Amino acid sequence: MNKNIKFASAVVCIFGGLTALPASAAVVSSISGGIVHSMPAIDYFGGGPQVFGPGITWSSTNLSNQGGSVFGYTGGYGFAGNGYWDGGLGPMAGLNDSTDAYGVTDTMTFAFSSPVSAVGGFINYVPGSANPTVLAVYDSGMNLIESYSTNVFISSNTNDGLFVGFDIGVSNISYFTLTDNYVGITDLTTPVPEPETYAMLLAGLGLLGFMARRRKGATV
């Protein structure tokens, strides 16, 4: 094989690997410099889908319990022992049921048309259930990357909760799920694309273009 072709193939493998490498995600309490994708204030009840932000689709398996899950909800929402959100945090999404209440374990999902390297949000849930509240991230093939389970008391204060997120380091997260116990979320956050990554990709493409022109000139 021509040396130039070999080198070009290596470059493609290296730069393609920036998004293809498998990895496990770290559970994080913030995403530094992240972009908050606010939900529209539409007070929707049901299972969706609802599309917002840069190609983000929300949906839920709870189609009917208590009217279904809520999206872009601006009213008050209770979490029993973990307090109450009065709408002051901005539009939220809430699962609106639990296994303990209805005997069915439901899930809300945020799907990303372009995979992200990290995702999270400010959450709350009803504590003390027989089953924990589970947050998880998956790749495009719905293979589990990482999950986080919680079933503890946070606070009985109004508008309290905690930020939970996942950081994988490469853009491989296509789905973010929240399961059980009236779990609610606002301030869905993803990272700003890193300029260094784009610069490396552009450099690789430029090198491939240069080599293609060089090879063409050599065969004339």
Secondary structure, DSSP 8 states (H G I E B T S, - for coil): --HHHHHHHHHHHHHHHHHH-----EEES--TT-EEE---S--EEES--EEETTTEEEEES-SSGGGSEEEEE-S-EE-GGG-EE-STT-SEEE----HHHHS---EEEEEEEEEESEEEEEEE---S-SS-EEEEEE-TT--EEEEEEE-----SSBT--EEEEEE-SSS-EEEEEEESTT-EEEEEEE----HHHHHHHHHHHHHHHHHHHHHHHHH-
